[in-house]
Amino acid sequence: MLARTQSLYLFIAALLAFSSLFFPFWSYMTESRYLLMDFRPFAEANIFHIFSLYVSSIVSPLTGLLSIAAVFLYKNRALQSKMILVLILLFLVDIFSGLIAAHFVNEQLGQSFGSGVEHSPGVGFFILLPLPLLFWLAMRGVKKDEKIASAYKRL
């Protein structure tokens, strides 16, 4: 189980998904600094921001939990590969919901402070970016294991 390369990739992906909860996804600079983080909506933001931020806040730990669960599905390679495809979809939901929340915060702060709002992606955004590569490498490892297992069945 742990000797397989896809287990390593899935474990690293779980660590990255969990660690993204502790770093800001996006940062804004006006007279003061605002950080967009999971489970911390702005009080002055609108409902779309709060909804998309909570979706992102739930999907990040879910991605981590399902990545760890996929490590233990090494005996059922078909289910493990389906789980990896679900993880890729969860990654897309996580990134897009975070970007939507960042967009609405940018609009809200732009209305409040005018054009003097500077914004940039935070560490939480960059932590999530290697996840699709790790999931793809894990999927490749599952396919390689399937090929080896089918070769042994022929003997």
C-alpha positions as CSV (number, residue, x, y, z in Angstrom):
1,M,0.0,0.0,0.0
2,L,2.6,2.6,1.0
3,A,5.2,1.3,-1.4
4,R,3.1,2.4,-4.4
5,T,3.9,5.7,-5.9
6,Q,0.3,6.8,-6.2
7,S,0.0,6.5,-2.4
8,L,2.8,9.0,-2.0
9,Y,1.2,11.4,-4.5
10,L,-2.2,11.1,-2.9
11,F,-0.7,11.7,0.6
12,I,1.1,14.8,-0.6
13,A,-2.1,16.0,-2.2
14,A,-3.9,15.5,1.1
15,L,-1.3,17.5,3.0
16,L,-1.5,20.3,0.5
17,A,-5.3,20.4,0.6
18,F,-5.3,20.5,4.4
19,S,-2.6,23.1,4.5
20,S,-4.5,25.4,2.2
21,L,-7.0,26.0,5.0
22,F,-4.4,27.8,7.1
23,F,-3.1,30.3,4.5
24,P,-4.9,33.2,2.8
25,F,-6.3,32.5,-0.7
26,W,-6.3,36.1,-1.8
27,S,-5.1,39.3,-0.3
28,Y,-6.3,42.9,-0.7
29,M,-4.5,46.1,0.2
30,T,-6.3,49.4,0.8
31,E,-5.8,51.6,3.8
32,S,-5.6,48.3,5.7
33,R,-4.9,44.7,4.6
34,Y,-7.8,42.2,4.0
35,L,-7.1,38.5,3.7
36,L,-9.5,36.1,2.1
37,M,-9.2,32.8,4.0
38,D,-11.4,29.7,4.4
39,F,-14.2,30.0,7.0
40,R,-13.5,33.8,7.4
41,P,-16.0,35.8,5.3
42,F,-15.9,39.6,5.3
43,A,-18.8,41.1,7.2
44,E,-19.3,43.8,4.6
45,A,-19.3,41.3,1.6
46,N,-22.4,40.2,-0.2
47,I,-24.1,36.8,0.0
48,F,-22.4,35.4,-3.2
49,H,-19.0,35.9,-1.5
50,I,-20.0,34.1,1.7
51,F,-21.6,31.2,-0.2
52,S,-18.7,30.6,-2.5
53,L,-16.2,31.0,0.4
54,Y,-18.0,28.4,2.4
55,V,-18.1,26.0,-0.6
56,S,-14.4,26.4,-0.9
57,S,-14.0,25.9,2.8
58,I,-15.8,22.6,2.7
59,V,-14.3,21.3,-0.5
60,S,-10.6,21.8,0.6
61,P,-10.8,19.4,3.6
62,L,-13.1,17.0,1.7
63,T,-10.4,16.8,-1.0
64,G,-7.8,16.0,1.7
65,L,-10.0,13.3,3.3
66,L,-10.9,11.7,0.0
67,S,-7.2,11.7,-1.0
68,I,-6.3,9.8,2.2
69,A,-9.3,7.4,1.6
70,A,-8.0,6.8,-2.0
71,V,-4.7,5.6,-0.6
72,F,-6.4,2.7,1.2
73,L,-8.3,1.7,-2.0
74,Y,-5.2,0.1,-3.5
75,K,-6.9,-3.4,-3.8
76,N,-9.8,-2.0,-5.8
77,R,-8.0,-0.1,-8.6
78,A,-11.2,0.7,-10.5
79,L,-12.7,2.4,-7.5
80,Q,-9.4,4.2,-6.8
81,S,-9.2,5.6,-10.3
82,K,-12.8,6.8,-10.0
83,M,-12.0,8.4,-6.7
84,I,-9.0,10.3,-8.3
85,L,-11.4,11.6,-11.0
86,V,-13.7,12.8,-8.3
87,L,-10.7,14.5,-6.6
88,I,-9.9,16.3,-9.8
89,L,-13.5,17.6,-10.0
90,L,-13.3,18.7,-6.3
91,F,-10.1,20.6,-7.1
92,L,-11.8,22.5,-9.9
93,V,-14.8,23.3,-7.6
94,D,-12.4,24.5,-4.9
95,I,-10.4,26.8,-7.2
96,F,-13.4,28.2,-9.0
97,S,-15.3,28.9,-5.8
98,G,-12.3,30.6,-4.3
99,L,-11.8,32.7,-7.4
100,I,-15.5,33.6,-7.3
101,A,-15.3,34.7,-3.7
102,A,-12.1,36.7,-4.5
103,H,-13.9,38.4,-7.4
104,F,-16.9,39.4,-5.3
105,V,-14.6,40.8,-2.5
106,N,-12.7,42.7,-5.1
107,E,-15.9,44.3,-6.4
108,Q,-17.2,45.0,-2.9
109,L,-13.9,46.7,-1.9
110,G,-13.8,48.5,-5.2
111,Q,-17.2,50.0,-4.5
112,S,-16.1,51.0,-1.0
113,F,-12.6,52.3,-1.6
114,G,-12.7,53.2,-5.3
115,S,-9.8,52.2,-7.6
116,G,-7.2,52.2,-4.8
117,V,-7.6,48.5,-4.1
118,E,-4.6,46.3,-4.9
119,H,-5.1,42.6,-4.8
120,S,-2.9,39.5,-5.4
121,P,-3.2,35.7,-4.9
122,G,-2.1,34.4,-1.6
123,V,-0.2,31.3,-0.5
124,G,-3.4,29.3,-0.2
125,F,-4.0,29.7,-3.9
126,F,-0.5,28.6,-4.9
127,I,-0.6,25.6,-2.5
128,L,-3.6,24.2,-4.4
129,L,-2.1,24.5,-7.9
130,P,0.0,21.3,-7.8
131,L,-3.0,19.1,-6.9
132,P,-4.1,18.3,-10.5
133,L,-0.5,17.2,-11.3
134,L,-0.4,15.0,-8.3
135,F,-3.7,13.5,-9.1
136,W,-2.6,12.8,-12.7
137,L,0.6,11.1,-11.5
138,A,-1.5,9.0,-9.0
139,M,-3.8,8.0,-11.9
140,R,-0.8,7.0,-13.9
141,G,0.4,4.9,-11.1
142,V,-3.0,3.2,-10.8
143,K,-3.0,2.4,-14.5
144,K,0.6,1.0,-14.3
145,D,-0.5,-1.3,-11.4
146,E,-3.5,-2.4,-13.5
147,K,-1.2,-3.2,-16.4
148,I,1.1,-5.3,-14.1
149,A,-1.8,-7.1,-12.5
150,S,-3.3,-8.0,-15.9
151,A,0.1,-9.3,-17.0
152,Y,0.2,-11.6,-14.0
153,K,-3.3,-12.9,-14.7
154,R,-2.2,-14.0,-18.2
155,L,0.5,-16.2,-16.8
